[in-house]
Amino acid sequence: MFMTIAVQLTNVMKTLADPTRRAVFERIAREGEIAATGLVKGSKVSQPAVSQHLRALRDAGLVTERRDGRHIHYRVAPNGLAPLVDWLGHYRAFWNERFENLEKLLKETE
């Protein structure tokens, strides 16, 4: 199970590391749901490039798609960022503990 979580985390981080792909993801998150054609309009990214980014986001579990005739609509997957959030949560606890220890040390040395 640990390996699966590690692989998921790596996939999410690699996928979102690309600035254009991250911008596509953020636009989908802002819009709630958007057709692939809507992502191409108003952007400087070509349709084939948008399709590649959407495929990567879908493969990483970050977006889901809904077909409506010839149009495909994308929305953020509810649990797509869970591996990243869990990982950050671990380090949040780690750093909170370190800062508390530092604060205690500083108070003791006053």
KAURNOR-V516079 format. One record per run of one state. SS is the DSSP state (H for helix, E for strand, - for the rest). FROM is the first residue (numbers start at 1). TO is the last residue. If there is no record, write none. Layout:
((SS,FROM,TO) (SS,FROM,TO))
//
This chain:
((-,1,1) (H,2,17) (-,18,18) (H,19,31) (-,32,33) (E,34,35) (H,36,40) (-,41,46) (H,47,59) (-,60,62) (E,63,68) (-,69,70) (E,71,76) (-,77,81) (H,82,109) (-,110,110))
//
